[in-house]
């Protein structure tokens, strides 16, 4: 499809946004000169007031401070959104979510027809590279458009541990430097560091130095690593030929306004971002700009500084006049925080900043004088003012919304849900269709319940199980529409072996929230765990789950229920249905292989049995670090009498997961059967050391007999 390059905008929009599309004559002359490079640095979850150049006494950030000293610091820059993907879309598209359609991390993707900053620079002769720090910016979400090289490796499906979904700033910068070294100008390099995002886990010495302030330790660590990039630029004399823009995608509340992290509110703790711009001209005087600006101003600024024509769809304005000591026309800054709306069904939160006043539109509206109350502690909203401000907000939104709206919604499968949940972005409901909201739907009313749920879970994890259960039950009694309470309470019951009670709680949750896909998935798993296979199957048929049209995980659960019941034909159909939705899903291939293995043995059908080899190998090929298919393939080889093949597979399974107890035991017995008693003895002794206390008497007796056999 053709990239969107222009829209017809109303005079109202031009008036509201004060857009300046024509670069100055002096900078247009650069078309005839050598093109300058562009370095964009975005730090995830970075509060401006945690940088010493913004006044922080703790931590100190000398490398970022040095950049501010050679450039221009914007003291009042704002993110237009409070989560990672939409904020970066605002930066790289130069428009608000009203235009590009990406409102939060989970349910949206940047559409191919939109022109990105990377594409625009590439069209103007730039080589382009991006190095991102976490799965939230995976290429599947669309921001890789226009980059010659987009470095993201966070795609493991069977595992959602953080190490597979994020990487340290050091790894990002090292990869970026490798790309940059020897690169011919002009180039555009974007580096994204995820580290300040929760959970806060800075490496040493920062973990010890900041043991009581781990977030600040993450910021200090990132500053240290950025020093490596800045040192290279100094040594290579790149600063004088490179436009450098440094910003955060959004902030972090750290408990302000009752929000521990970000994504729910749009207070300044979440959307006030650092913005430092270092121009390529060595004669540019460093300084500070106090005008209110936002992320959508970055794209037009880049075009203006580099002497490249601005696309007509841009919604921000060039900051070059302010960088040169001039004035900026005041215009409203639109912002939104719609993660609670799209992912939880809560009331939407939108607003704007104008003339140092900030209006937040929600069922309980808010108005703040940022000149005297930047921490937003004194709500000035009055009924007579709110109607006018709401009308003004609608005009701003209308001006920012194109005649043909971009549909950026995507169908979210289980993999995306689980990976983003592991990074802190949880979705438990379908995209909200609700239009009318009251005070009880306000984020300010509902977030305290989420905080209480977290307290209940912490109580359980600390050993206070009864107190944790009591608190979660109280929440459910008070607010039956808060889904996480059901999930966490059911998880406690399941972890403590009370699956029947977990099923009761999940059924209550489905009665209260019949559209909650997350509760339904947990319900199916609980039924399978309780060996209630018929009920799991019938619940799938009754629910008519919309997500079954695109999420392979639900078909995996259904197939598992059929397989456990012994209905292998229906299990195969379910797994194949899942694979028709995603043919690169190693877990589904492994499940399908297991069914073919069991079905083939039971029916003595050699053809069906032979299919398991293909599917196990397919799963391994898709994810060589996934241990389960090695276990199954080893059993298949052993069944054929290929003991060497079985040993190889079980060793690979243990290599992928050293705690895989079944593979450990099977490998030991295989060595015993192969006559290698020394190897078998070592493995069985280690197995006894690790798992003996978990065994029932009959299992212990069997293990001891095998060990004794090794010693004969």
C-alpha positions as CSV (number, residue, x, y, z in Angstrom):
1,X,0.0,0.0,0.0
2,X,1.1,3.6,-0.5
3,X,2.4,5.4,2.5
4,X,0.1,8.1,3.8
5,X,1.8,11.5,3.1
6,X,-0.9,14.0,3.4
7,X,-4.4,14.7,4.6
8,X,-6.7,17.6,4.3
9,X,-6.7,19.4,7.7
10,X,-9.2,21.9,8.9
11,X,-8.3,25.5,9.6
12,X,-9.1,24.6,13.3
13,X,-6.3,22.2,13.4
14,X,-3.8,24.7,11.9
15,X,-4.9,27.2,14.4
16,X,-4.7,24.8,17.4
17,X,-1.4,23.2,16.6
18,X,0.4,26.1,15.0
19,X,2.2,23.8,12.6
20,X,5.1,25.3,10.7
21,X,5.9,23.1,7.7
22,X,8.4,25.3,5.8
23,X,12.0,25.2,6.9
24,X,14.0,28.4,7.0
25,X,15.9,29.3,3.8
26,X,19.2,28.9,5.6
27,X,18.5,25.3,6.5
28,X,17.0,24.4,3.1
29,X,20.5,25.2,1.6
30,X,21.7,22.0,3.3
31,X,20.2,20.0,0.5
32,X,23.3,21.1,-1.5
33,X,25.6,20.4,1.4
34,X,26.8,17.2,3.1
35,X,23.9,15.6,5.0
36,X,24.2,15.4,8.7
37,X,23.7,12.2,10.8
38,X,20.9,11.6,13.3
39,X,21.2,9.8,16.6
40,X,17.9,9.2,18.5
41,X,18.2,7.9,22.1
42,X,15.1,6.8,23.9
43,X,15.2,5.6,27.5
44,X,12.2,3.6,28.7
45,X,10.4,4.7,31.8
46,X,12.7,7.7,32.5
47,X,11.6,10.4,34.9
48,X,13.2,13.8,34.0
49,X,13.7,14.6,37.7
50,X,16.0,11.6,38.1
51,X,18.7,13.2,35.9
52,X,21.1,15.6,37.5
53,X,20.8,18.1,34.6
54,X,17.2,18.4,35.6
55,X,18.0,19.0,39.2
56,X,18.4,15.5,40.7
57,X,20.8,15.1,43.5
58,X,20.4,11.4,43.4
59,X,21.5,9.8,41.2
60,X,24.2,11.7,39.3
61,X,24.1,11.3,35.6
62,X,27.3,12.8,34.3
63,X,27.2,11.5,30.7
64,X,23.7,12.7,30.1
65,X,24.6,16.0,31.8
66,X,27.5,16.4,29.3
67,X,25.1,16.0,26.4
68,X,22.8,18.7,28.0
69,X,25.8,21.0,28.4
70,X,26.7,20.8,24.7
71,X,23.0,20.9,23.6
72,X,19.7,22.4,24.5
73,X,17.6,21.1,27.4
74,X,13.8,21.4,27.2
75,X,12.6,21.7,30.8
76,X,8.9,21.0,30.0
77,X,8.7,18.2,27.4
78,X,5.8,15.8,27.6
79,X,5.0,12.3,26.3
80,X,1.6,12.2,24.5
81,X,1.0,8.7,26.0
82,X,2.1,6.8,29.0
83,X,3.2,3.4,27.6
84,X,6.0,2.2,25.4
85,X,4.7,1.4,22.0
86,X,2.4,4.4,21.5
87,X,5.0,6.8,22.8
88,X,7.5,5.5,20.3
89,X,4.9,5.7,17.6
90,X,4.3,9.3,18.5
91,X,8.0,10.0,18.1
92,X,8.7,8.0,15.0
93,X,5.4,9.0,13.2
94,X,5.1,12.6,14.3
95,X,1.4,12.3,15.1
96,X,-0.7,11.5,18.1
97,X,-2.7,8.2,18.5
98,X,-5.7,10.0,17.1
99,X,-4.0,9.8,13.8
100,X,-1.8,6.6,13.9
101,X,-4.3,4.6,15.9
102,X,-1.8,3.0,18.4
103,X,-3.2,3.6,21.9
104,X,-1.4,1.1,24.1
105,X,1.0,-1.8,23.9
106,X,-1.2,-4.8,23.6
107,X,-4.0,-4.4,21.2
108,X,-2.4,-2.3,18.4
109,X,0.2,-2.4,15.7
110,X,1.7,0.4,13.5
111,X,0.1,0.0,10.1
112,X,2.3,-0.4,7.0
113,X,0.7,2.5,5.1
114,X,2.0,5.0,7.6
115,X,5.2,6.8,6.8
116,X,7.8,6.5,9.6
117,X,10.7,8.8,10.3
118,X,13.0,6.0,9.4
119,X,11.3,5.5,6.0
120,X,11.4,9.3,5.4
121,X,15.1,9.5,6.1
122,X,15.9,6.3,4.1
123,X,14.0,7.9,1.1
124,X,16.4,10.8,1.5
125,X,19.6,8.7,1.3
126,X,20.1,7.7,4.9
127,X,21.2,4.2,6.1
128,X,19.1,3.3,9.1
129,X,19.6,1.1,12.1
130,X,17.6,0.5,15.3
131,X,18.6,-1.4,18.5
132,X,15.8,-1.9,21.0
133,X,15.9,-3.2,24.5
134,X,12.7,-5.2,25.0
135,X,9.9,-7.1,23.4
136,X,7.4,-4.2,23.7
137,X,9.2,-2.8,20.6
138,X,9.4,-6.1,18.8
139,X,9.3,-5.7,15.0
140,X,5.9,-7.4,14.9
141,X,4.4,-4.2,16.3
142,X,5.4,-2.2,13.2
143,X,8.1,0.2,14.2
144,X,10.7,-1.6,12.2
145,X,9.4,0.0,9.0
146,X,12.2,1.9,7.2
147,X,15.1,0.4,9.1
148,X,17.7,-1.4,7.1
149,X,18.6,-3.2,10.3
150,X,16.3,-3.7,13.3
151,X,17.9,-5.5,16.1
152,X,15.3,-7.3,18.2
153,X,15.5,-10.9,19.5
154,X,12.7,-11.5,22.0
155,X,10.7,-14.3,20.3
156,X,10.8,-17.4,22.5
157,X,7.3,-18.8,22.8
158,X,7.6,-21.6,25.4
159,X,9.3,-19.3,27.9
160,X,8.4,-15.8,28.9
161,X,11.2,-15.2,31.4
162,X,12.5,-11.7,31.4
163,X,15.9,-12.7,30.1
164,X,14.3,-13.7,26.8
165,X,12.2,-10.6,26.5
166,X,14.7,-7.8,27.4
167,X,18.4,-7.1,27.4
168,X,20.6,-4.8,29.3
169,X,21.7,-1.4,28.0
170,X,25.2,-2.6,27.6
171,X,24.1,-5.2,25.0
172,X,22.1,-2.6,23.1
173,X,24.9,-0.1,23.0
174,X,27.5,-2.7,22.0
175,X,25.4,-3.9,19.1
176,X,24.7,-0.3,18.1
177,X,28.4,0.6,18.1
178,X,29.2,-2.5,16.0
179,X,26.7,-1.2,13.4
180,X,28.0,2.3,13.6
181,X,31.7,1.7,13.3
182,X,32.9,2.6,9.9
183,X,29.5,3.5,8.7
184,X,29.4,6.0,5.8
185,X,27.3,9.2,6.4
186,X,24.5,10.0,6.4
187,X,23.0,7.6,8.9
188,X,20.1,7.4,11.3
189,X,20.7,5.4,14.5
190,X,18.0,4.7,17.1
191,X,19.0,3.1,20.4
192,X,16.4,2.2,23.0
193,X,17.4,1.2,26.6
194,X,14.7,-0.6,28.6
195,X,16.5,-0.8,32.0
196,X,14.7,1.7,34.2
197,X,11.5,-0.3,33.6
198,X,10.2,-2.4,36.4
199,X,11.2,-4.8,37.9
200,X,14.2,-2.7,38.9
201,X,17.4,-4.8,38.8
202,X,20.5,-2.8,38.2
203,X,23.8,-4.7,37.9
204,X,26.6,-4.2,40.4
205,X,27.9,-1.9,41.7
206,X,24.7,0.0,41.3
207,X,22.5,-2.7,43.0
208,X,24.5,-2.3,46.2
209,X,25.1,1.4,45.9
210,X,21.4,2.1,45.3
211,X,20.0,-0.9,47.3
212,X,17.2,1.3,48.7
213,X,16.5,3.1,45.5
214,X,16.9,0.5,42.7
215,X,15.1,2.6,40.1
216,X,17.7,5.3,40.5
217,X,20.3,2.6,40.3
218,X,19.0,1.6,36.9
219,X,19.1,5.3,35.7
220,X,22.7,5.6,36.9
221,X,23.6,2.4,35.1
222,X,22.1,3.5,31.8
223,X,24.0,6.8,32.1
224,X,27.3,4.9,32.5
225,X,26.6,2.8,29.4
226,X,25.6,5.8,27.3
227,X,29.1,7.1,28.1
228,X,30.5,4.4,25.9
229,X,28.4,5.6,23.0
230,X,29.3,9.3,23.6
231,X,33.0,8.5,24.0
232,X,33.0,6.8,20.6
233,X,31.3,9.8,19.1
234,X,33.9,12.1,20.6
235,X,36.8,10.0,19.4
236,X,35.3,9.8,15.9
237,X,34.4,13.5,15.8
238,X,30.8,12.6,15.1
239,X,29.1,15.2,17.4
240,X,29.9,18.1,15.0
241,X,28.1,16.2,12.1
242,X,25.3,14.5,14.1
243,X,22.0,15.7,15.4
244,X,21.5,14.0,18.8
245,X,18.0,13.8,20.4
246,X,17.7,12.2,23.8
247,X,14.4,11.6,25.5
248,X,12.4,9.2,27.6
249,X,9.3,7.5,26.2
250,X,7.4,8.2,29.4
251,X,8.0,8.5,33.2
252,X,7.4,6.3,36.3
253,X,5.1,7.3,39.1
254,X,7.1,5.5,41.9
255,X,4.1,5.7,44.2
256,X,2.9,9.2,43.4
257,X,-0.9,9.5,43.2
258,X,-1.1,5.8,44.3
259,X,0.5,4.5,41.1
260,X,3.5,2.3,41.6
261,X,4.7,2.3,37.9
262,X,3.0,3.8,34.9
263,X,0.3,3.2,32.3
264,X,-2.8,4.0,34.3
265,X,-2.6,7.7,35.0
266,X,-1.4,10.7,33.0
267,X,0.0,12.8,35.8
268,X,3.4,14.5,35.2
269,X,5.2,11.7,37.0
270,X,4.2,9.5,34.1
271,X,4.3,11.9,31.0
272,X,6.9,14.6,31.9
273,X,9.9,13.5,29.9
274,X,13.5,14.7,29.5
275,X,14.3,16.1,26.1
276,X,17.8,17.2,25.1
277,X,18.8,18.2,21.6
278,X,22.3,18.6,20.5
279,X,22.6,20.3,17.1
280,X,25.4,19.3,14.7
281,X,26.7,22.9,14.4
282,X,29.6,23.5,16.8
283,X,28.7,27.2,17.0
284,X,25.3,26.5,18.5
285,X,25.2,27.9,22.0
286,X,24.0,25.4,24.7
287,X,21.0,26.5,26.7
288,X,17.7,25.7,28.3
289,X,14.2,26.1,26.8
290,X,11.1,26.4,29.0
291,X,8.4,26.2,26.4
292,X,6.0,23.4,26.7
293,X,6.7,20.8,23.9
294,X,5.9,17.2,23.2
295,X,7.1,14.0,21.5
296,X,5.3,14.8,18.2
297,X,7.6,17.8,17.8
298,X,10.6,15.5,17.3
299,X,9.9,14.4,13.7
300,X,9.4,18.0,12.3
301,X,12.4,19.2,14.2
302,X,14.6,16.4,12.6
303,X,13.4,17.4,9.2
304,X,14.0,21.1,9.8
305,X,17.5,20.6,11.2
306,X,18.6,18.1,8.5
307,X,17.1,20.2,5.7
308,X,14.6,17.6,4.6
309,X,11.1,18.4,3.4
310,X,8.5,17.8,6.1
311,X,5.6,15.4,5.3
312,X,2.3,17.3,5.4
313,X,0.7,15.0,7.9
314,X,2.9,15.9,10.8
315,X,1.0,17.2,13.8
316,X,3.9,18.7,15.8
317,X,6.0,21.7,15.1
318,X,9.7,22.2,14.6
319,X,11.6,23.2,17.7
320,X,14.5,24.7,15.6
321,X,13.4,28.3,16.3
322,X,13.7,27.6,20.1
323,X,17.0,25.8,19.6
324,X,18.3,29.0,17.9
325,X,17.0,31.2,20.8
326,X,13.8,32.2,19.2
327,X,10.1,31.8,20.2
328,X,7.6,29.0,19.8
329,X,4.0,29.5,19.2
330,X,1.9,28.1,22.1
331,X,-0.4,25.3,21.2
332,X,-2.3,22.6,23.1
333,X,-0.5,19.4,23.9
334,X,-2.8,16.4,23.7
335,X,-2.2,13.4,25.9
336,X,-4.0,10.2,26.8
337,X,-3.7,7.1,28.9
338,X,-5.9,4.4,27.4
339,X,-4.2,1.2,28.6
340,X,-6.8,0.9,31.4
341,X,-9.6,1.4,28.9
342,X,-8.5,-1.0,26.1
343,X,-7.0,-3.7,28.4
344,X,-9.2,-3.5,31.4
345,X,-12.5,-1.9,30.3
346,X,-12.1,1.1,32.6
347,X,-13.0,4.7,31.8
348,X,-10.8,6.4,29.2
349,X,-8.4,9.1,30.3
350,X,-7.6,12.0,27.9
351,X,-6.6,15.6,28.3
352,X,-4.5,18.5,27.1
353,X,-2.1,21.1,28.4
354,X,-2.4,24.7,27.3
355,X,-1.2,28.0,28.9
356,X,0.4,25.9,31.7
357,X,-3.0,24.5,32.7
358,X,-3.6,20.8,32.5
359,X,-7.1,19.3,32.0
360,X,-7.7,15.6,32.5
361,X,-11.0,14.3,31.2
362,X,-12.4,11.4,33.1
363,X,-15.6,10.6,35.1
364,X,-13.9,12.5,37.9
365,X,-12.3,15.4,36.0
366,X,-9.2,17.2,37.0
367,X,-7.6,20.6,36.3
368,X,-4.2,21.7,37.5
369,X,-2.2,24.9,37.3
370,X,1.2,23.5,36.4
371,X,3.0,26.9,36.9
372,X,2.3,26.6,40.7
373,X,1.3,23.0,41.1
374,X,3.5,20.8,38.9
375,X,3.0,17.8,41.2
376,X,-0.8,18.1,40.6
377,X,-2.0,18.0,44.2
378,X,-4.7,20.7,44.0
379,X,-7.6,19.8,41.7
380,X,-9.1,23.1,40.4
381,X,-11.9,21.5,38.4
382,X,-15.3,23.1,38.8
383,X,-18.4,22.0,37.1
384,X,-18.9,25.2,35.1
385,X,-15.3,25.0,33.8
386,X,-15.3,21.3,33.0
387,X,-18.0,21.6,30.3
388,X,-16.0,24.2,28.4
389,X,-12.8,22.2,28.8
390,X,-14.4,19.0,27.7
391,X,-15.7,20.8,24.6
392,X,-12.2,22.2,23.9
393,X,-10.7,18.7,24.2
394,X,-13.2,17.4,21.7
395,X,-12.2,20.1,19.2
396,X,-8.5,19.2,19.7
397,X,-9.2,15.5,19.2
398,X,-11.3,16.2,16.1
399,X,-8.4,18.4,14.7
400,X,-5.9,15.6,15.3
401,X,-8.1,12.9,13.8
402,X,-7.9,12.3,10.0
403,X,-11.0,12.0,7.9
404,X,-10.2,8.4,7.2
405,X,-9.3,6.9,10.6
406,X,-6.4,4.4,10.7
407,X,-7.5,1.0,12.1
408,X,-4.4,-0.1,14.1
409,X,-6.1,-2.7,16.2
410,X,-4.6,-6.2,16.0
411,X,-5.8,-9.6,17.1
412,X,-3.8,-10.5,20.2
413,X,-2.8,-14.1,20.6
414,X,-1.6,-15.8,23.8
415,X,2.1,-15.4,23.1
416,X,1.8,-11.6,22.9
417,X,-0.4,-11.5,26.0
418,X,2.1,-13.6,28.0
419,X,5.2,-11.8,26.9
420,X,3.8,-8.3,27.5
421,X,2.3,-9.5,30.8
422,X,5.8,-10.6,31.9
423,X,6.9,-7.0,31.2
424,X,4.1,-5.6,33.3
425,X,1.4,-5.0,30.7
426,X,-1.5,-7.2,31.6
427,X,-4.8,-7.5,29.7
428,X,-7.7,-9.5,30.9
429,X,-10.7,-8.3,28.9
430,X,-11.5,-7.8,25.2
431,X,-11.0,-4.4,23.8
432,X,-13.6,-2.3,25.5
433,X,-16.9,-1.5,23.7
434,X,-18.4,0.4,26.6
435,X,-19.2,4.0,25.9
436,X,-20.8,5.4,29.1
437,X,-18.8,5.6,32.3
438,X,-19.5,6.8,35.8
439,X,-17.3,7.6,38.8
440,X,-17.1,3.9,39.7
441,X,-15.3,3.3,36.4
442,X,-12.7,6.0,37.0
443,X,-9.1,4.9,37.1
444,X,-8.6,6.8,40.4
445,X,-11.3,4.6,41.9
446,X,-10.2,1.3,40.4
447,X,-6.5,1.4,40.7
448,X,-6.5,1.1,44.5
449,X,-8.2,-2.3,44.1
450,X,-5.3,-3.4,41.8
451,X,-2.9,-2.2,44.5
452,X,-4.8,-4.2,47.1
453,X,-4.7,-7.3,44.9
454,X,-0.9,-6.9,44.8
455,X,-0.8,-6.7,48.5
456,X,-2.9,-9.8,48.8
457,X,-0.5,-11.7,46.5
458,X,2.5,-10.4,48.5
459,X,1.0,-11.6,51.7
460,X,0.6,-15.1,50.2
461,X,4.1,-15.2,48.9
462,X,5.5,-14.1,52.3
463,X,3.7,-17.1,53.9
464,X,0.6,-15.3,55.1
465,X,-1.8,-17.4,53.0
466,X,-4.9,-16.9,55.0
467,X,-4.5,-13.1,55.2
468,X,-3.9,-13.0,51.4
469,X,-7.0,-15.0,50.7
470,X,-9.1,-12.9,53.0
471,X,-8.0,-9.7,51.4
472,X,-8.7,-11.0,47.9
473,X,-12.1,-12.3,48.9
474,X,-12.9,-8.9,50.4
475,X,-12.1,-7.2,47.1
476,X,-14.3,-9.6,45.1
477,X,-17.2,-9.0,47.5
478,X,-16.8,-5.2,47.1
479,X,-16.0,-5.1,43.4
480,X,-17.1,-8.1,41.4
481,X,-15.8,-6.6,38.2
482,X,-12.1,-6.6,39.0
483,X,-10.9,-9.7,37.2
484,X,-7.4,-9.9,38.7
485,X,-8.8,-10.7,42.1
486,X,-10.3,-13.9,40.8
487,X,-7.2,-14.8,38.9
488,X,-4.9,-14.3,41.9
489,X,-7.2,-16.0,44.4
490,X,-7.5,-19.0,42.0
491,X,-3.7,-19.1,41.6
492,X,-3.3,-19.3,45.4
493,X,-5.7,-22.2,45.6
494,X,-4.1,-24.0,42.7
495,X,-0.5,-23.5,44.0
496,X,-1.6,-24.9,47.4
497,X,-3.3,-28.0,45.8
498,X,-6.9,-26.9,46.1
499,X,-7.8,-27.0,42.4
500,X,-11.5,-27.6,43.2
501,X,-11.8,-24.3,45.1
502,X,-9.8,-22.6,42.3
503,X,-12.5,-23.8,39.8
504,X,-15.3,-22.4,42.0
505,X,-13.6,-19.0,42.1
506,X,-13.0,-18.9,38.4
507,X,-16.6,-19.8,37.7
508,X,-17.6,-16.9,39.9
509,X,-15.3,-14.7,37.9
510,X,-16.9,-15.8,34.6
511,X,-20.4,-15.2,35.9
512,X,-19.4,-11.6,36.8
513,X,-17.2,-11.1,33.8
514,X,-18.3,-13.4,31.0
515,X,-16.1,-11.7,28.4
516,X,-12.9,-12.1,30.4
517,X,-10.7,-14.3,28.2
518,X,-7.9,-14.5,30.8
519,X,-10.3,-15.9,33.4
520,X,-11.6,-18.4,30.8
521,X,-8.1,-19.6,29.9
522,X,-7.3,-20.1,33.6
523,X,-10.6,-21.9,34.0
524,X,-9.9,-24.4,31.2
525,X,-6.4,-25.1,32.6
526,X,-7.9,-25.7,36.1
527,X,-10.5,-28.1,34.7
528,X,-7.7,-30.0,32.9
529,X,-5.6,-30.1,36.0
530,X,-8.6,-31.5,37.9
531,X,-9.1,-34.1,35.2
532,X,-12.5,-32.7,34.4
533,X,-11.9,-33.0,30.7
534,X,-15.5,-33.2,29.5
535,X,-16.3,-30.0,31.4
536,X,-13.3,-28.3,29.9
537,X,-14.5,-29.3,26.4
538,X,-18.1,-28.3,27.0
539,X,-17.1,-25.0,28.5
540,X,-15.2,-24.2,25.3
541,X,-18.3,-25.0,23.2
542,X,-20.6,-23.0,25.4
543,X,-18.5,-19.9,25.7
544,X,-18.2,-19.3,21.9
545,X,-14.9,-17.5,22.6
546,X,-14.1,-14.9,19.9
547,X,-10.4,-15.3,20.6
548,X,-10.6,-18.8,19.2
549,X,-10.6,-17.2,15.7
550,X,-7.0,-16.1,16.1
551,X,-5.4,-17.3,19.3
552,X,-3.8,-20.8,18.9
553,X,-3.4,-21.2,22.7
554,X,-7.0,-21.9,23.3
555,X,-6.9,-24.7,20.7
556,X,-3.8,-26.1,22.5
557,X,-5.9,-26.2,25.7
558,X,-8.8,-27.9,23.9
559,X,-6.5,-30.4,22.3
560,X,-4.9,-31.2,25.6
561,X,-8.3,-31.9,27.1
562,X,-9.2,-34.3,24.3
563,X,-5.8,-36.0,24.5
564,X,-6.1,-36.5,28.3
565,X,-9.5,-38.0,27.7
566,X,-8.1,-40.4,25.1
567,X,-9.9,-38.9,22.1
568,X,-6.8,-38.6,20.0
569,X,-8.6,-37.8,16.7
570,X,-10.3,-34.7,18.2
571,X,-7.0,-33.7,19.9
572,X,-5.2,-33.9,16.6
573,X,-7.9,-31.7,15.0
574,X,-7.6,-29.1,17.7
575,X,-3.8,-28.9,17.6
576,X,-3.9,-28.7,13.8
577,X,-6.5,-25.9,14.1
578,X,-4.1,-24.0,16.3
579,X,-1.3,-24.5,13.8
580,X,-3.5,-23.2,11.1
581,X,-3.5,-19.9,13.0
582,X,0.2,-20.0,13.8
583,X,2.4,-22.5,12.0
584,X,5.5,-21.3,14.0
585,X,4.3,-22.4,17.4
586,X,6.7,-25.0,18.8
587,X,4.4,-25.8,21.8
588,X,1.6,-26.9,19.4
589,X,3.9,-29.0,17.4
590,X,5.2,-30.7,20.5
591,X,1.6,-31.3,21.7
592,X,0.7,-32.7,18.3
593,X,3.8,-35.0,18.4
594,X,2.8,-36.3,21.8
595,X,-0.6,-37.2,20.6
596,X,0.7,-39.0,17.5
597,X,3.2,-40.9,19.8
598,X,0.4,-42.0,22.2
599,X,-2.2,-42.7,19.5
600,X,0.3,-44.6,17.4
601,X,1.4,-46.8,20.3
602,X,-2.2,-47.5,21.5
603,X,-3.6,-48.2,18.0
604,X,-0.4,-49.9,16.9
605,X,-0.5,-47.7,13.8
606,X,3.1,-47.3,12.6
607,X,2.1,-44.4,10.2
608,X,0.6,-42.3,13.0
609,X,3.5,-43.1,15.3
610,X,6.0,-42.1,12.6
611,X,4.4,-38.6,12.3
612,X,5.6,-37.8,15.9
613,X,9.2,-37.6,14.6
614,X,8.3,-34.9,12.1
615,X,6.5,-32.8,14.7
616,X,9.1,-33.1,17.4
617,X,11.8,-32.1,15.0
618,X,9.6,-29.2,13.8
619,X,9.2,-27.9,17.3
620,X,13.0,-28.2,17.9
621,X,13.7,-26.4,14.7
622,X,11.5,-23.5,15.6
623,X,13.0,-23.3,19.1
624,X,16.2,-25.2,19.8
625,X,16.1,-24.1,23.5
626,X,12.7,-25.6,24.1
627,X,13.3,-28.8,26.2
628,X,10.0,-30.6,25.9
629,X,10.3,-31.9,22.3
630,X,13.7,-33.4,23.1
631,X,12.1,-35.4,25.9
632,X,9.3,-36.7,23.6
633,X,11.7,-37.4,20.7
634,X,14.0,-39.3,23.0
635,X,11.0,-41.6,24.0
636,X,10.2,-42.1,20.4
637,X,13.8,-43.1,19.6
638,X,13.8,-45.5,22.6
639,X,10.6,-47.0,21.4
640,X,12.3,-47.8,18.1
641,X,15.3,-49.3,20.0
642,X,17.6,-46.4,19.1
643,X,19.1,-45.9,22.6
644,X,21.9,-43.6,21.3
645,X,19.3,-41.3,19.7
646,X,17.4,-41.2,23.0
647,X,20.5,-40.4,25.0
648,X,21.4,-37.6,22.7
649,X,17.9,-36.1,23.0
650,X,17.7,-36.3,26.7
651,X,21.1,-34.7,27.1
652,X,19.9,-31.8,24.9
653,X,16.8,-31.5,27.0
654,X,18.9,-31.2,30.2
655,X,21.2,-28.7,28.4
656,X,18.1,-26.5,27.6
657,X,16.7,-26.9,31.2
658,X,19.1,-28.4,33.9
659,X,16.1,-28.7,36.2
660,X,14.1,-31.0,33.8
661,X,13.7,-33.9,36.3
662,X,12.0,-36.3,33.8
663,X,14.8,-35.9,31.3
664,X,17.3,-36.3,34.1
665,X,15.8,-39.6,35.2
666,X,15.3,-41.0,31.7
667,X,18.9,-40.2,30.7
668,X,20.2,-42.0,33.8
669,X,18.2,-45.2,33.0
670,X,19.2,-45.0,29.4
671,X,22.9,-45.0,30.3
672,X,22.2,-47.9,32.7
673,X,20.6,-49.9,29.9
674,X,23.5,-49.0,27.6
675,X,25.9,-50.5,30.2
676,X,27.5,-47.3,31.3
677,X,26.9,-47.8,35.0
678,X,29.4,-45.1,36.1
679,X,27.5,-42.4,34.1
680,X,24.2,-43.8,35.3
681,X,25.3,-43.8,38.9
682,X,26.5,-40.2,38.8
683,X,23.2,-39.1,37.3
684,X,21.0,-41.1,39.6
685,X,23.0,-39.9,42.7
686,X,22.5,-36.3,41.6
687,X,18.8,-37.0,40.9
688,X,18.4,-38.4,44.5
689,X,20.2,-35.4,46.0
690,X,17.8,-33.0,44.2
691,X,14.4,-34.8,44.2
692,X,14.4,-37.6,46.9
693,X,12.6,-35.4,49.4
694,X,9.7,-34.9,46.9
695,X,9.2,-38.6,46.2
696,X,6.6,-41.0,47.6
697,X,7.9,-44.2,49.3
698,X,7.4,-46.4,46.2
699,X,9.4,-44.0,44.0
700,X,12.2,-43.8,46.6
701,X,12.4,-47.6,46.7
702,X,12.6,-47.8,42.9
703,X,15.3,-45.2,42.7
704,X,17.4,-46.9,45.4
705,X,17.1,-50.2,43.5
706,X,18.4,-48.5,40.3
707,X,21.4,-47.0,42.2
708,X,22.1,-50.4,43.8
709,X,22.1,-52.0,40.3
710,X,24.7,-49.4,39.1
711,X,27.0,-50.5,41.9
712,X,26.9,-54.2,41.2
